[in-house]
Amino acid sequence: MSERNTQDQGEVRSNEYDDDVRTNPRETGKWISALVALIGAWLVVQAYLLDPIAGNFWSDIIVGVALVALGGYNYYRRSDARNGSVAVGGFVALLGLWVIATPFLLGSTEGTAAVQSDIEFWNDIAVGTGVFLLGTYSAYAARNRDAARTAART
């Protein structure tokens, strides 16, 4: 059980479960957020390295920058001993699905139905699958920690 602390107004609050106080003291999940940010950086770099005139160049740049920002945000939250955001994890998973779909939807400069070269195609599939799995796990873990914290309060 947690210690109870009586404040000046007569209100009783739990030190262990305060909203802004160390809801994630072991900072679990930081590596997931860091990996999402690194994959986002890779997506930006590979857009220039593999084929800067491919049909999904701008998609890779925009999604890569978004992944760096979202991964950085959740990393910051977890470094501050708070839980990661469920919404951020879900959005990262959706971006992963988008990266998987872009070779099929946007194709290459030869037309929208054409698929990129093998290395670009499989890179997008691998990166998208990894991002989807990391985002899904991040959202699931953050949701479970939030549910456990809420249950412990009652």
C-alpha positions as a printed Julia matrix, in Angstrom:
154×3 Matrix{Float64}:
  0.0    0.0     0.0
  1.06   3.56   -0.49
  1.54   6.12    2.24
 -1.22   8.63    2.65
 -0.38  12.27    3.09
 -2.81  14.85    4.47
 -2.44  18.25    2.84
 -3.34  21.67    4.29
 -6.86  21.72    2.82
 -7.72  18.4     4.5
 -7.54  16.58    1.16
 -6.01  13.11    1.21
 -3.85  12.16   -1.77
 -1.57   9.26   -2.49
  2.1   10.11   -3.02
  2.59   7.09   -5.25
 -0.16   7.87   -7.74
 -0.18  11.65   -8.1
 -0.69  12.73  -11.7
  2.63  14.49  -12.11
  4.77  12.34   -9.84
  6.84   9.48  -11.28
  4.19   7.3   -12.92
  6.99   5.43  -14.69
  9.89   5.45  -12.21
 11.92   2.81  -14.1
 11.48   4.77  -17.35
 10.31   1.66  -19.2
  9.81   2.01  -22.92
 12.53   4.6   -23.54
 14.3    2.27  -25.97
 11.09   1.88  -28.02
 10.75   5.64  -28.37
 14.43   6.03  -29.23
 14.14   3.29  -31.85
 11.11   4.96  -33.43
 13.06   8.24  -33.67
 16.08   6.45  -35.18
 13.91   4.68  -37.74
 12.37   8.05  -38.63
 15.85   9.48  -39.17
 16.71   6.48  -41.35
 13.56   7.08  -43.41
 14.69  10.65  -44.12
 18.24   9.58  -44.98
 17.19   6.67  -47.19
 14.88   8.95  -49.17
 18.0   10.8   -50.36
 20.27   7.77  -50.63
 18.15   5.24  -52.46
 16.29   7.27  -55.05
 15.58  10.95  -54.56
 13.22  11.05  -57.55
 11.01   8.15  -56.45
  7.28   8.78  -56.2
  7.24   8.44  -52.44
 10.21  10.72  -51.72
  8.17  13.41  -49.97
  6.1   10.83  -48.13
  9.28   9.31  -46.69
 10.57  12.75  -45.67
  7.31  13.82  -44.0
  6.75  10.49  -42.24
 10.4   10.32  -41.18
 10.3   13.78  -39.61
  7.0   12.92  -37.9
  8.5    9.7   -36.49
 11.53  11.59  -35.15
  9.22  14.12  -33.46
  6.82  11.5   -32.05
  9.6    9.21  -30.88
 11.37  12.16  -29.29
  8.19  13.25  -27.54
  7.54   9.84  -26.0
 11.24   9.51  -25.12
 11.05  12.82  -23.28
  7.91  11.72  -21.41
  9.48   8.43  -20.4
 12.76  10.08  -19.4
 10.74  12.32  -17.11
  9.43   9.16  -15.36
  5.99   9.43  -16.97
  4.18   6.92  -19.15
  4.36   7.16  -22.91
  1.35   8.54  -24.74
 -1.16   5.97  -26.01
 -2.23   8.36  -28.79
  1.37   8.83  -29.96
  1.89   5.06  -30.04
 -1.3    4.61  -32.06
 -0.33   7.35  -34.5
  3.12   5.79  -34.95
  1.44   2.47  -35.77
 -0.74   4.19  -38.39
  2.31   5.84  -39.92
  3.91   2.38  -40.14
  0.91   1.13  -42.11
  1.21   4.17  -44.39
  4.91   3.42  -45.06
  3.96  -0.16  -46.0
  1.26   1.1   -48.37
  3.25   3.86  -50.11
  5.16   1.67  -52.58
  1.84   0.35  -53.82
 -0.11   3.62  -53.72
  2.49   6.13  -54.88
  4.77   3.85  -56.87
  7.69   5.35  -58.72
  8.15   8.12  -61.26
  7.19   5.69  -64.02
  3.55   5.79  -62.95
  1.43   5.22  -59.9
  1.02   1.5   -60.58
  4.74   0.87  -60.98
  6.64  -0.39  -57.96
 10.06   0.93  -57.03
 13.28  -1.03  -57.29
 13.58  -4.07  -55.03
 15.78  -2.43  -52.39
 13.49   0.6   -52.06
 10.4   -1.6   -51.99
 11.71  -3.98  -49.32
 13.16  -1.11  -47.29
  9.73   0.51  -47.11
  8.09  -2.81  -46.21
 10.67  -3.58  -43.47
 10.65  -0.05  -42.04
  6.85   0.14  -42.13
  6.46  -3.24  -40.45
  8.97  -2.32  -37.74
  7.33   1.03  -37.1
  3.87  -0.56  -36.99
  4.98  -3.2   -34.47
  6.84  -0.7   -32.27
  3.92   1.75  -32.31
  1.39  -0.97  -31.54
  3.45  -2.3   -28.65
  4.09   1.19  -27.31
  0.38   2.06  -27.33
 -0.54  -1.3   -25.77
  2.04  -1.02  -22.99
  1.15   2.61  -22.2
 -2.55   1.73  -22.13
 -1.94  -1.17  -19.75
  0.17   1.0   -17.43
 -2.54   3.68  -17.44
 -5.22   1.06  -16.68
 -3.15  -0.45  -13.85
 -2.54   2.99  -12.39
 -6.24   3.84  -12.54
 -7.18   0.52  -10.92
 -4.64   1.09   -8.14
 -6.18   4.49   -7.39
 -9.62   3.06   -6.67
